[in-house]
Amino acid sequence: MTLQTYNPDQLDRLTLRMLDLAAILRQMANRSREHGIADFPLHDKKALEWCINLEQWAQKTQADLEVRILQQKSDRRSRGASH
């Protein structure tokens, strides 16, 4: 994996891509209900694996961000105390 720096706007764009995918799946569920399709064959193994990997990635990334925030707060406090 390539490590890239992201600003809040880039995070928002990534989030919107994921929301678009979720919206497609929700639309499929609703269309299935509307048309009385009780079951629909779907190759889901890879998608479920990707979801697990994305969940783990998001949790690790969130934890990394929280560490960065705490470090920044600590740095600010130490600079404030030295003045």
BELNORDA-V318613 format. One record per pair of residues at least 24 apart in sequence whose C-alpha atoms are under 6 Angstrom apart, sorted by the first residue. I is the first residue (numbers start at 0). J is the second residue. If there is no record, write none. Layout:
i=I j=J
i=I j=J
//
This chain:
none
//
